[in-house]
Amino acid sequence: PVLSLKREMRNLSEECSLEPVTVSMAYVYFEKLVLQGKLNKQNRKLCAGACVLLAAKISSDLRKHEVKHLIDKLEERFRFNRRDLIGFEFTVLVALELALYLPENQVLPHYRRLTQQS
């Protein structure tokens, strides 16, 4: 399920024209949650969605309507309620200890893989 979720995250990010570096950051956030044992069957899609949303907000210069479009897409793709997503975004922030700016060495391996695939 983790791999298929990552594929969904990537596809959705491409549909929303997010940069590979944004997807890479979302992957790192997601993996950190996995390693902390925060993921379960009920919340894994919300986790994936919140990771994409946080990465997009941090690494892209998104306008308000672009954030809304991204949330619409996340809601549609992962079939959850936007209210749950917004609430969960904070949960993920806390789990990541607010450390959204990532060292390059954590992001780079994903970034390389993503840019070689496309």
Beta strands, then each sheet from edge to edge (+ up, - down):
end
